[in-house]
């Protein structure tokens, strides 16, 4: 449930028509709110892991590219001498 809003049973207790909203409905709304919040938290965790994985891949690619560049320079120097 969102920390900045009261439980739905407090919000829905009195319907504009004067009828009481069933407790099951308010419980369902609270449950759905909780599920959406957990899904958002899970999505943020997955997003953070993806960013970390992408950073690792980028670092490895840069290191590999540096090695290739060094080898190419060495090959170029060797060819210039021959």
TORGU-632773 format. One record per residue (C-alpha): residue number from 1; y negated, x negated, z. Coordinates in nm, 2 decimals, padded with zeros to 4 digits. Last residue first. Layout:
<pts>
<pt pos="NUM" yy="Y" xx="X" zz="Z"/>
...
</pts>
This chain:
<pts>
<pt pos="82" yy="00.52" xx="-05.99" zz="-04.33"/>
<pt pos="81" yy="00.25" xx="-06.02" zz="-04.07"/>
<pt pos="80" yy="00.09" xx="-05.69" zz="-04.16"/>
<pt pos="79" yy="00.43" xx="-05.52" zz="-04.13"/>
<pt pos="78" yy="00.47" xx="-05.64" zz="-03.77"/>
<pt pos="77" yy="00.13" xx="-05.52" zz="-03.68"/>
<pt pos="76" yy="00.20" xx="-05.18" zz="-03.83"/>
<pt pos="75" yy="00.53" xx="-05.16" zz="-03.65"/>
<pt pos="74" yy="00.36" xx="-05.25" zz="-03.32"/>
<pt pos="73" yy="00.10" xx="-04.99" zz="-03.38"/>
<pt pos="72" yy="00.36" xx="-04.73" zz="-03.46"/>
<pt pos="71" yy="00.56" xx="-04.81" zz="-03.15"/>
<pt pos="70" yy="00.25" xx="-04.77" zz="-02.93"/>
<pt pos="69" yy="00.16" xx="-04.44" zz="-03.10"/>
<pt pos="68" yy="00.51" xx="-04.31" zz="-03.05"/>
<pt pos="67" yy="00.50" xx="-04.41" zz="-02.68"/>
<pt pos="66" yy="00.16" xx="-04.24" zz="-02.64"/>
<pt pos="65" yy="00.30" xx="-03.93" zz="-02.81"/>
<pt pos="64" yy="00.59" xx="-03.92" zz="-02.57"/>
<pt pos="63" yy="00.35" xx="-03.95" zz="-02.27"/>
<pt pos="62" yy="00.13" xx="-03.67" zz="-02.41"/>
<pt pos="61" yy="00.43" xx="-03.45" zz="-02.47"/>
<pt pos="60" yy="00.56" xx="-03.51" zz="-02.12"/>
<pt pos="59" yy="00.22" xx="-03.42" zz="-01.97"/>
<pt pos="58" yy="00.19" xx="-03.10" zz="-02.18"/>
<pt pos="57" yy="00.54" xx="-03.00" zz="-02.08"/>
<pt pos="56" yy="00.46" xx="-03.04" zz="-01.72"/>
<pt pos="55" yy="00.13" xx="-02.84" zz="-01.76"/>
<pt pos="54" yy="00.33" xx="-02.57" zz="-01.94"/>
<pt pos="53" yy="00.57" xx="-02.55" zz="-01.65"/>
<pt pos="52" yy="00.29" xx="-02.52" zz="-01.40"/>
<pt pos="51" yy="00.12" xx="-02.25" zz="-01.60"/>
<pt pos="50" yy="00.45" xx="-02.06" zz="-01.63"/>
<pt pos="49" yy="00.51" xx="-02.09" zz="-01.26"/>
<pt pos="48" yy="00.17" xx="-01.95" zz="-01.19"/>
<pt pos="47" yy="00.22" xx="-01.66" zz="-01.43"/>
<pt pos="46" yy="00.56" xx="-01.58" zz="-01.28"/>
<pt pos="45" yy="00.39" xx="-01.57" zz="-00.93"/>
<pt pos="44" yy="00.11" xx="-01.35" zz="-01.06"/>
<pt pos="43" yy="00.36" xx="-01.11" zz="-01.22"/>
<pt pos="42" yy="00.55" xx="-01.09" zz="-00.89"/>
<pt pos="41" yy="00.23" xx="-01.00" zz="-00.71"/>
<pt pos="40" yy="00.13" xx="-00.74" zz="-00.97"/>
<pt pos="39" yy="00.49" xx="-00.59" zz="-00.95"/>
<pt pos="38" yy="00.46" xx="-00.58" zz="-00.57"/>
<pt pos="37" yy="00.13" xx="-00.40" zz="-00.59"/>
<pt pos="36" yy="00.27" xx="-00.15" zz="-00.84"/>
<pt pos="35" yy="00.58" xx="-00.09" zz="-00.62"/>
<pt pos="34" yy="00.35" xx="-00.03" zz="-00.31"/>
<pt pos="33" yy="00.14" xx="00.22" zz="-00.50"/>
<pt pos="32" yy="00.45" xx="00.40" zz="-00.62"/>
<pt pos="31" yy="00.58" xx="00.42" zz="-00.26"/>
<pt pos="30" yy="00.25" xx="00.55" zz="-00.13"/>
<pt pos="29" yy="00.24" xx="00.82" zz="-00.40"/>
<pt pos="28" yy="00.60" xx="00.91" zz="-00.33"/>
<pt pos="27" yy="00.53" xx="00.94" zz="00.04"/>
<pt pos="26" yy="00.23" xx="01.17" zz="-00.03"/>
<pt pos="25" yy="00.44" xx="01.39" zz="-00.25"/>
<pt pos="24" yy="00.72" xx="01.40" zz="00.01"/>
<pt pos="23" yy="00.47" xx="01.50" zz="00.28"/>
<pt pos="22" yy="00.38" xx="01.82" zz="00.08"/>
<pt pos="21" yy="00.02" xx="01.87" zz="00.01"/>
<pt pos="20" yy="-00.13" xx="02.13" zz="00.24"/>
<pt pos="19" yy="-00.29" xx="02.43" zz="00.07"/>
<pt pos="18" yy="-00.67" xx="02.49" zz="00.09"/>
<pt pos="17" yy="-00.72" xx="02.49" zz="-00.28"/>
<pt pos="16" yy="-00.90" xx="02.17" zz="-00.25"/>
<pt pos="15" yy="-00.58" xx="02.01" zz="-00.11"/>
<pt pos="14" yy="-00.59" xx="01.89" zz="00.25"/>
<pt pos="13" yy="-00.35" xx="01.62" zz="00.34"/>
<pt pos="12" yy="-00.40" xx="01.43" zz="00.02"/>
<pt pos="11" yy="-00.61" xx="01.14" zz="00.13"/>
<pt pos="10" yy="-00.46" xx="01.09" zz="00.47"/>
<pt pos="9" yy="-00.11" xx="01.13" zz="00.32"/>
<pt pos="8" yy="-00.22" xx="00.89" zz="00.05"/>
<pt pos="7" yy="-00.24" xx="00.60" zz="00.31"/>
<pt pos="6" yy="-00.60" xx="00.47" zz="00.35"/>
<pt pos="5" yy="-00.75" xx="00.23" zz="00.10"/>
<pt pos="4" yy="-00.85" xx="-00.13" zz="00.12"/>
<pt pos="3" yy="-00.52" xx="-00.27" zz="00.23"/>
<pt pos="2" yy="-00.35" xx="-00.13" zz="-00.08"/>
<pt pos="1" yy="00.00" xx="00.00" zz="00.00"/>
</pts>
